[in-house]
Amino acid sequence: MSTVDQFLRIVKAELKRQGLSQHDLALQIGIKQQSVSELLAGGRPITTATMLRYLSALNISAQLITT
């Protein structure tokens, strides 16, 4: 499984676990909900910086996607 695939799986699972919506996450990161939706659907390129912003907003260690 690629790092991006792991990232997407973890973020989606964590949103569900924390009871957060994509809108909630977008507010925490300071972006539009549509951007979150597109990224989670695989329709946007994902940089390392983007991954770190999402993980930080959800209090997830970046080590989870590198193991």
C-alpha positions as CSV (number, residue, x, y, z in Angstrom):
1,M,0.0,0.0,0.0
2,S,1.4,3.4,-0.9
3,T,1.9,6.2,1.6
4,V,-0.9,8.2,-0.1
5,D,-3.2,5.2,0.2
6,Q,-2.3,4.8,3.9
7,F,-2.8,8.5,4.5
8,L,-6.3,8.5,2.9
9,R,-7.3,5.4,4.8
10,I,-6.1,6.7,8.1
11,V,-7.7,10.2,7.7
12,K,-11.1,8.7,6.6
13,A,-11.1,6.3,9.6
14,E,-10.0,9.0,12.0
15,L,-12.8,11.4,10.8
16,K,-15.3,8.7,11.5
17,R,-13.8,7.7,14.8
18,Q,-13.8,11.3,16.0
19,G,-17.2,12.0,14.6
20,L,-16.0,14.8,12.5
21,S,-17.2,15.8,9.1
22,Q,-15.2,16.9,6.1
23,H,-16.5,20.4,6.9
24,D,-15.2,20.2,10.4
25,L,-11.7,19.2,9.2
26,A,-11.8,22.0,6.5
27,L,-12.5,24.5,9.3
28,Q,-9.6,23.2,11.4
29,I,-7.2,23.4,8.4
30,G,-8.5,26.7,7.1
31,I,-9.6,25.5,3.6
32,K,-12.8,24.8,1.8
33,Q,-14.8,21.6,2.4
34,Q,-14.7,20.9,-1.3
35,S,-10.9,20.8,-1.2
36,V,-11.1,18.2,1.6
37,S,-13.6,16.2,-0.4
38,E,-11.6,16.2,-3.6
39,L,-8.4,15.2,-1.8
40,L,-10.1,12.3,0.1
41,A,-11.6,11.1,-3.2
42,G,-8.2,11.0,-4.8
43,G,-8.9,13.9,-7.1
44,R,-6.2,16.3,-5.8
45,P,-2.5,15.8,-5.6
46,I,-1.2,15.3,-2.1
47,T,2.1,16.8,-1.0
48,T,4.0,15.9,2.2
49,A,3.1,19.4,3.6
50,T,-0.6,18.7,2.9
51,M,-0.5,15.3,4.6
52,L,1.2,16.9,7.7
53,R,-1.5,19.6,7.9
54,Y,-4.3,17.0,7.8
55,L,-2.6,14.7,10.3
56,S,-1.8,17.6,12.7
57,A,-5.4,18.7,12.6
58,L,-6.6,15.2,13.6
59,N,-3.8,14.7,16.2
60,I,-2.4,11.8,14.2
61,S,1.3,10.9,14.3
62,A,3.0,11.0,10.9
63,Q,4.7,7.8,11.9
64,L,1.5,5.9,11.3
65,I,1.7,6.3,7.6
66,T,5.4,5.5,7.3
67,T,5.3,2.1,8.9
